[in-house]
Amino acid sequence: MQKLIRNLLPLLTTLLAVTAFAQGVTWKSTVEALEGDSYRIVLEASIPSGYHMYDMGPYEGAGPNATIITFTPGEGATLDGAVEPLVAPHRYFDPTYNMEIGTYEGKAQFAQRVRLSVPQTEIKAQIEWMICDDTSCMPPEDLELTIAIPEGAATSEAVAEVAPTPEAAPVAKDAAGSKSIWGLIIEAILWGFAALLTPCVFPMVPMTVSYFLKGEGGPAMGRLRAALYGLFIVLLYTVPIAAIILITRIVGGDAVTADIFNWLATHWLPNILFFLVFMVFAASFFGAFEITMPSWMVNKTDSKADTKGLGGIFFLALTLVLVSFSCTGPIVGSVLIKSTSGEFWTPIITMLAFSVAFALPFTLFALFPSVLKKMPKSGGWLNSVKVVLGFIEVALGMKFLSVADQTYHWGLLDREIYLAIWIVVFSLLGLYLLGKLRFAHDDEVKHLGVGRLALAIIVLSFVVYMIPGMWGAPLKGLSGYLPPITSQDFVLGANTVSAAPAATADGIDGKRKYSDFLHLPHGLEGFFDLKEAEAYAAKVGKPIFIDFTGHGCVNCREMEARVWSDPQVLEILRNDYVICALYSDDKKVLPEEEWVTTDAGKVLKSLGKINSYYALKTYGVNAQPYYVLQDNQGKILTEPRGYDLDIQGFVDFLQKGIEAYRANR
């Protein structure tokens, strides 16, 4: 199953990007003869459909990237006046930047007058620009044109290619020029199915199955309960999102941001609540008590029995939606960002499509237990299923406590403690399957069936697999669930590993910002502050590898364990790049002089919020992992990369960045 998940995630990502195509701004220059020795150079930009380019500004402070055109006259030429836009930009107040801005769509033209004192010369035009669609922006581009003057000189033309990433893929256009709603619906459905394959959603499957094993009322009632379960999941996703979007439109601008979902995924309060929910369910599965809804909810129903069932179904759906936000939050956040671009119905419809796809398999899971009721109730096998699920809930619930522990640096649940708990839990599960442990409602196991023995062998083999992790074995199969290996006190052979990084010889010392509580995997050395990384990169003459990551990011840990650990990848990262890891969920409150004020006037005080704001504002992303290769001046070297377990693809990505860096020096 785990191998299937690893294979399907890249496939689904690819499916989302099949409509993306390389396109860029085409710049063309022409020369017009005026009176006497005067000429006019006209630069024309052809902007791809669906994108806009900012005007020449200027924008002070935290404004958008304005288009900058600089002419350098050759011998015998002088510039006559400044660059003049020939096409009026569309001007409007942008709440994101809290200022009035201007944009071009389709085409933009700029002119520069020139005087000559020689028969012929050349003028160079340096152009810098950035294009954006309604959801995200491409990295800034630059171009140099050499223009021959006077009249009759050759026309200069160039194309700056932009290869959109899946996160910033251009959407299809219909004849009227508006976004294709069907394309967005299909994309949302694919994301909905992909979300089911994430580690923080899978633990809810046994909870769903266990709950619906208790269903009463026959097949018809079972189908109704399962349908209501799916409906509640859809409504719990769609209705709050619609309300948030409505409030955003009323209040205006970016009042609602991805911070809401980052809070749900990383703040100690929701994670502790999720942990307690799992422990309560586990205790119930072990037979300590039956989970029932509060009496005030039951009293609101027409029938006590029917209402109780509806209340329980709703509670289970609510738990699923809240817990799944750890993985679906970035997806939902991306949909919400659309609402700040003047859209209203599109985010609601796409969220409806996402939630329907997400809820469908859980509805089928809920239907399956109603079929199980028809099977003969021999012995206590139903209670055994619940007890097994209880052990699984205890193990999986530890993940939420671990997220809170890592983001707040409590130091309560380091890797070896986490592993010790899992080893004990699954050892007890193995003994239970062998009949060596019994709970209050269990029947005596007089003989061991083949199926139960097979499960015991699998569970105890899993325990044996985990034991070397207590001495620092990587345990790649569990990389998404375990705390990072840097939190482990004892790693066998650590002295040998720590001496390996060549980066230490380059002068990286222990005075780096935040290095007292943040660490890189695999003995790598690097930075956790971009300014420090840029200064060091300029000193040693290396490109920068920016890792947008998070303590609670399951996919980040999996990338580090499965891709970064490859010897070729490690060698490139260690020797050819300056690594800078920017944690988007770290709760460390920084000194006041390091606080950041957003465009909307909000003061960001924690390291995670500052890094998250930088990623969203600079690259239009709020999901991790996200890898950016740049030089020490902030210039992007190649297209950024997200979660992808293709090792060779990652090596090619790193090599391409090195080649671009060397070519630009």
Stockholm file with secondary structure:
# STOCKHOLM 1.0

chainA/1-665         MQKLIRNLLPLLTTLLAVTAFAQGVTWKSTVEALEGDSYRIVLEASIPSGYHMYDMGPYEGAGPNATIITFTPGEGATLDGAVEPLVAPHRYFDPTYNMEIGTYEGKAQFAQRVRLSVPQTEIKAQIEWMICDDTSCMPPEDLELTIAIPEGAATSEAVAEVAPTPEAAPVAKDAAGSKSIWGLIIEAILWGFAALLTPCVFPMVPMTVSYFLKGEGGPAMGRLRAALYGLFIVLLYTVPIAAIILITRIVGGDAVTADIFNWLATHWLPNILFFLVFMVFAASFFGAFEITMPSWMVNKTDSKADTKGLGGIFFLALTLVLVSFSCTGPIVGSVLIKSTSGEFWTPIITMLAFSVAFALPFTLFALFPSVLKKMPKSGGWLNSVKVVLGFIEVALGMKFLSVADQTYHWGLLDREIYLAIWIVVFSLLGLYLLGKLRFAHDDEVKHLGVGRLALAIIVLSFVVYMIPGMWGAPLKGLSGYLPPITSQDFVLGANTVSAAPAATADGIDGKRKYSDFLHLPHGLEGFFDLKEAEAYAAKVGKPIFIDFTGHGCVNCREMEARVWSDPQVLEILRNDYVICALYSDDKKVLPEEEWVTTDAGKVLKSLGKINSYYALKTYGVNAQPYYVLQDNQGKILTEPRGYDLDIQGFVDFLQKGIEAYRANR
#=GR chainA/1-665 SS CHHHHHHHHHHHHHHHTTTCCCEEEEEEEEEEECSTTEEEEEEEEECCTTCEEECSCCCCSSCCCCCEEEEEECTTEEEEEEEEESSCCEEEEETTTTEEEEEECSEEEEEEEEEESSSCEEEEEEEEECEECSSCBCCCEEEEEEEEESTTCCCEEEEEEECCCGGGCCCCBCTTSSBCHHHHHHHHHHHHHHHTTSTTTTTHHHHHHHHHTTCCSHHHHHHHHHHHHHHHHHHHHHHHHHHHHHHHHHHCTTSSCTHHHHHHHHCHHHHHHHHHHHHHHHHHHTTSCCCCCCHHHHTTSSSHHHHHHHHHHHHHHHHHHHHHHHHHHHHHHHHHHHGGGTCSHHHHHHHHHHHHHHHHHHHHHHHHHHHHTTSCCCTTHHHHHHHHHHHHHHHHHHHHHHHHHHHHTCCSSCHHHHHHHHHHHHHHHHHHHTTSCCCTTCCCCCSCCHHHHHHHHHHHHHHHHHGGGGGTCCCGGGTTTSCCGGGCSCCTTHHHHHTCCGGGGGTCCTTSTTTTTCCCGGGCCEESSHHHHHHHHHHHTCCEEEEEECTTCHHHHHHIIIIITSHHHHHHHHHHCEEEEEESSCCCBCCGGGCEECTTSCEECBHHHHHHHHHHHHHSCCCSCEEEEECTTCCBCSCCBCSCCCHHHHHHHHHHHHHHHHHHC
#=GC SS_cons         CHHHHHHHHHHHHHHHTTTCCCEEEEEEEEEEECSTTEEEEEEEEECCTTCEEECSCCCCSSCCCCCEEEEEECTTEEEEEEEEESSCCEEEEETTTTEEEEEECSEEEEEEEEEESSSCEEEEEEEEECEECSSCBCCCEEEEEEEEESTTCCCEEEEEEECCCGGGCCCCBCTTSSBCHHHHHHHHHHHHHHHTTSTTTTTHHHHHHHHHTTCCSHHHHHHHHHHHHHHHHHHHHHHHHHHHHHHHHHHCTTSSCTHHHHHHHHCHHHHHHHHHHHHHHHHHHTTSCCCCCCHHHHTTSSSHHHHHHHHHHHHHHHHHHHHHHHHHHHHHHHHHHHGGGTCSHHHHHHHHHHHHHHHHHHHHHHHHHHHHTTSCCCTTHHHHHHHHHHHHHHHHHHHHHHHHHHHHTCCSSCHHHHHHHHHHHHHHHHHHHTTSCCCTTCCCCCSCCHHHHHHHHHHHHHHHHHGGGGGTCCCGGGTTTSCCGGGCSCCTTHHHHHTCCGGGGGTCCTTSTTTTTCCCGGGCCEESSHHHHHHHHHHHTCCEEEEEECTTCHHHHHHIIIIITSHHHHHHHHHHCEEEEEESSCCCBCCGGGCEECTTSCEECBHHHHHHHHHHHHHSCCCSCEEEEECTTCCBCSCCBCSCCCHHHHHHHHHHHHHHHHHHC
//
